[in-house]
Amino acid sequence: MSQTPSNLEIKRALEESPESNVENDSTDPPRPSNYLILSIFACFCPAYPINIVAFVFSIMALNSYNDGDIEGSQRLGRNALYVSIASIIIGLLVIATYCVVHFTTHSI
């Protein structure tokens, strides 16, 4: 009769197998920033067409990186950053203008 190996022996054999000790010879380049959090934050500003464009650029940068296009991901991430900042600035200007108009024309 043959004995079946114990679970410990099987686990040790699997851990020591050449397939499980594959080292990562090719180092992946660092993932460029896609500014997803910033573009989501910009969506709360009242500059709606602009902040949605920033969000789309951010998602496109993420998809570009997943497809292996590092340069395209960097370019789209940079565009997402610029459009997000523009959206936040425009949103703050809209809020400030609204507050000025509201408090200067509001009669007691």
C-alpha positions as CSV (number, residue, x, y, z in Angstrom):
1,M,0.0,0.0,0.0
2,S,1.2,3.5,-0.8
3,Q,0.8,6.2,1.7
4,T,-0.5,9.6,0.7
5,P,1.8,12.5,1.6
6,S,0.6,14.7,4.4
7,N,-0.7,18.2,3.8
8,L,2.5,19.6,5.4
9,E,4.7,17.7,2.9
10,I,2.5,18.8,0.0
11,K,2.7,22.4,1.1
12,R,6.5,22.3,1.5
13,A,6.9,20.8,-1.9
14,L,4.7,23.4,-3.5
15,E,6.6,26.3,-1.8
16,E,9.9,24.9,-2.9
17,S,8.9,24.2,-6.5
18,P,10.6,26.3,-9.2
19,E,7.3,27.7,-10.4
20,S,6.5,29.3,-7.1
21,N,10.0,30.9,-6.7
22,V,9.7,33.0,-9.9
23,E,11.4,36.3,-9.3
24,N,10.3,39.4,-11.0
25,D,13.2,40.0,-13.4
26,S,11.4,42.7,-15.3
27,T,10.8,45.7,-13.1
28,D,7.7,47.5,-14.1
29,P,8.0,51.3,-14.3
30,P,6.3,53.2,-11.5
31,R,2.7,53.9,-12.2
32,P,2.2,57.6,-13.2
33,S,-0.2,59.5,-11.2
34,N,-3.7,59.8,-12.7
35,Y,-5.1,62.3,-10.1
36,L,-8.3,60.4,-9.7
37,I,-8.9,61.6,-6.2
38,L,-8.3,65.2,-7.2
39,S,-10.7,64.9,-10.1
40,I,-13.4,63.3,-7.9
41,F,-12.9,66.2,-5.5
42,A,-13.2,68.7,-8.4
43,C,-16.6,67.2,-9.3
44,F,-18.0,68.8,-6.2
45,C,-17.2,72.3,-7.5
46,P,-19.9,74.1,-9.5
47,A,-18.0,74.0,-12.8
48,Y,-19.8,71.0,-14.2
49,P,-18.6,70.5,-17.8
50,I,-15.0,71.2,-16.8
51,N,-14.8,68.9,-13.8
52,I,-16.4,66.0,-15.8
53,V,-13.7,66.4,-18.4
54,A,-11.1,66.2,-15.7
55,F,-12.6,63.0,-14.4
56,V,-12.7,61.5,-17.9
57,F,-9.0,62.4,-18.4
58,S,-8.2,60.7,-15.1
59,I,-10.0,57.5,-16.1
60,M,-8.4,57.5,-19.5
61,A,-5.0,57.8,-17.9
62,L,-5.7,54.8,-15.7
63,N,-6.9,52.8,-18.8
64,S,-3.8,53.9,-20.7
65,Y,-1.5,52.6,-18.0
66,N,-3.4,49.3,-17.9
67,D,-2.9,48.9,-21.6
68,G,0.8,49.5,-21.2
69,D,1.0,53.0,-22.7
70,I,3.1,54.7,-20.0
71,E,3.7,58.0,-21.9
72,G,0.1,58.3,-22.8
73,S,-0.8,57.7,-19.2
74,Q,1.5,60.5,-18.1
75,R,0.2,62.9,-20.6
76,L,-3.5,62.2,-19.8
77,G,-2.7,62.3,-16.0
78,R,-1.1,65.7,-16.5
79,N,-4.1,66.9,-18.4
80,A,-6.4,65.6,-15.6
81,L,-4.3,67.6,-13.1
82,Y,-4.5,70.8,-15.1
83,V,-8.2,70.5,-15.8
84,S,-9.0,69.6,-12.2
85,I,-7.1,72.7,-10.9
86,A,-8.9,74.9,-13.4
87,S,-12.2,73.4,-12.4
88,I,-11.5,74.0,-8.7
89,I,-10.5,77.6,-9.4
90,I,-13.5,78.3,-11.6
91,G,-15.8,76.7,-8.9
92,L,-14.3,78.9,-6.2
93,L,-14.8,81.9,-8.4
94,V,-18.5,81.0,-9.0
95,I,-19.0,80.5,-5.3
96,A,-17.4,83.8,-4.4
97,T,-19.4,85.6,-7.1
98,Y,-22.6,84.1,-5.8
99,C,-21.8,85.1,-2.2
100,V,-20.9,88.7,-3.2
101,V,-24.1,89.1,-5.2
102,H,-26.2,87.5,-2.6
103,F,-24.9,89.5,0.4
104,T,-24.8,92.9,-1.4
105,T,-28.3,92.7,-2.9
106,H,-30.1,91.0,-0.1
107,S,-32.1,93.6,1.8
108,I,-33.0,93.3,5.5
